[in-house]
Structure formats: C-alpha cells, structure tokens
Amino acid sequence: MYIAHHLITLGHQYKQKLPEAISEFVTFVDMVPVFRRLGTETFLRQRIKQSKLLLDYLSGAHGTQSSSLTKQTQKQRNVFVVTVYQSII
C-alpha cells in the first residue's frame, strides 16, 4: 500500500531528472491498482495466518476450568502473552 501511494507522485518527483523526451509522459499511475491489489492480498493473507496462529494457541490452552494446576496456568499465561503480542503487531 505504501508503494502504491508513492507511485502516484513518483513521475512528478523525478520529472527534472528524466530526459526531456519522456518527462512529460512518464507516470506510474497505471501501476497503482496492481500494487494496491497486491498489498491488500498480502495484508489479508498475513491476517489469516495470524488468526490461525492465535486459534492454535487458544485451542492448546484447553480452557480455564483447571487453572489451579501449575503447568496449565503457565500454558494459559503463555497463550495470553502471545495473543496480546499478535494483536499489537
């Protein structure tokens, strides 16, 4: 998405550095939809991966009903730490 944003103004930013023959015609606007689509697809794939990872961690906790057990408490703590970490990324 960042690259797509900069493609809009890239031709104008470097207009003086390009040869005169092409400086009036060079733009990268036609590439913006492609980069936006790629950025969106990549972002959504990453979010799906993170969601699956969180669900795997949460399913490994086996609920909170037996939280008096030391090993189970540690496992639950780890799940919550990972969940918080993943939600702020």
HELIX and SHEET records of a PDB file:
HELIX    1   1 TYR A    2  GLN A   13  1                                  12    
HELIX    2   2 LYS A   15  LYS A   17  5                                   3    
HELIX    3   3 GLU A   20  SER A   23  1                                   4    
HELIX    4   4 VAL A   29  MET A   31  5                                   3    
HELIX    5   5 VAL A   32  SER A   59  1                                  28    
HELIX    6   6 THR A   70  ILE A   88  1                                  19    
END                                                                             
